[in-house]
Amino acid sequence: MKRLLIVALLVAASSFVFSQTTRSSANQKGNDEQAVRQLLIEVPSALERADTAALDRIYADNYTLVNEFGELTTKAPRLAAIKSGELKLESVSFDEVNIRLYGNTAVATFRVTQKGQFKGQAIGGQLRATSMYVKMKGRWQLVAAQNTRITGQ
């Protein structure tokens, strides 16, 4: 009888530990997704305000972007273009957001609607974007992005 009681207690304790771990993992996943969603709110706002300090915090040091023209740029030139006014975005919005988490990595896909100027030429319209975020030293940062113009609208 004692054996049966011990086995029953071990099974109950292991299910409690497993459920706590599962609940904790689900909470962390929810927190991580919310943190990435928050960055997806901050980025367009920072771009509209030409807030290079905010973008410097959001972009990882090794950030790369492939823009809608197929050009590759990195963090320093991107921030310099914004700071100098070479790239001016009057309005930027993200919608149709989908976020997938893979441990300390997140992939977001979304639609971008923007209006502005780049090197004195008007830019605007809608793009499909994919961006990758990595959690480093306890905070999420944007490490890579790819934008593609939506045609046939």
N, C-alpha and C positions, 0 to 999 in steps of 0.2 A: 504494500500500500504506500509506503514511504517513497519507493522508487517511482511509482505512478505520479505522486504529488510533485516530486522533484522534476520529472519530465514535463509535467503540465506547467510548472512555474517557469522552466527554461523556455518552453515554446511561447508562453505569454510574454516573457521579458524580451525575447528576440523579436516578436511581432511589434512590440511597443517601440523598440529601438529602430527597427526598419521603418515604421510609419513616421517616426520623428525625423529620420534622415530624408525620407521622401518629401515630407512637408517642408523641411528646411531647404531642400533642393528646389522645390517648386517656388518657395518664397524668393530665393536668390535669383532664379530665372526671371521671375516677375520684376524684381528690383533692377536687374540688368537690362531687361527690355525697356523698362521705364527710363533708365538712364540714357539709353541709345535714342529713344523717342525724344527725350529732352534736347539732345544734341541736334536732332532733326528739326527742332523748333528754333534753336539758337543759331544755327548756320545761316538760314535765309535772313534772319534779322541782322546778324553781324555783317553779312554781305551788303544789305541795303544801307546800313549805317557806315560802311567802310571801316568797321571796327577791327583793325588788324591785331589789336591786343587780344580780343576774344578769339579770333581765328588762329592766332599763334598758339593759344592754349588748346584749342580743339584739334588742330592739325598736328599729327605726330611729326617728329623731326624728319622722318624719311617719307613723308606724305608725297604721293604722286597722283596726278590727275591727267586723264586722257579726255580732252574737251570734245565738243561736238564737231570740231573741224579735224579731229584726229591728231591734234598736237599734244605732245607730252610735256607736262610742266611739273615742277616740284614746289615745295613749300616756299622757299625764299623768293623765287621769281613771281609766284602767285601773290604773295603778300606785297611785294614791291609794286606790282601792277595795280593793286588795289590802293596802296598808299599814295602812289603818284597820280592816281586818277586815270591812268591808262585803261583800267577796267572799272567802269561805273555801272552798278546795277541799281536801277530805280525801284524795281519791284522783283521780288523772288518769292515763290510759294511752292511748297511741296504738298502733294496729295497722293492718294492711292498707295499709301505706305504699307510695306510688308517687311517685317523684321524676322530673321531666323537666327537663333543663337546656337553656337557650337563651342561650348566651354567658354574660353576667354576671347572668342571671336564672334562678331555679329556681322551679318550681311543684310543690308537694307536695299530694297528696290522701291522706286517711287517715280512719280511724274513731277517734273519741274516746269513751272510756268514762269518765265522771266522776261524782263524788258530792261534794256540798258545800252551801253556803248562799250566797244572794245577798240582801242586805237582809233577813236573818232568815227568808227562805223557803227551804225545801229545794229544791235543784236536783240533777239527776242524770240518768242515762240515757246513751243513745248518740247521737252526732252524727256527721254527715259533715262533714269540714272540707276546705277548700282554703286553702292559704297560699302566699304569694309571698315569695321571698327575693331580695335583690339584693346582689351583691358590690360593696362600696364601700370604697375605701381598703384593699384587700387582705383584707377580712373580710366574711363573709356576715351579713346582718341581715334580720330579719323586717319586711316593709313593709306587708303586708296579709293579712287572714284573713277567712274567711266560714264560719260554722257553721250547719248545718241539722239540726234534730232528725230522727232516724230514727223514723218512725212505723210502726205495724202489726207490731210485733215480737211 
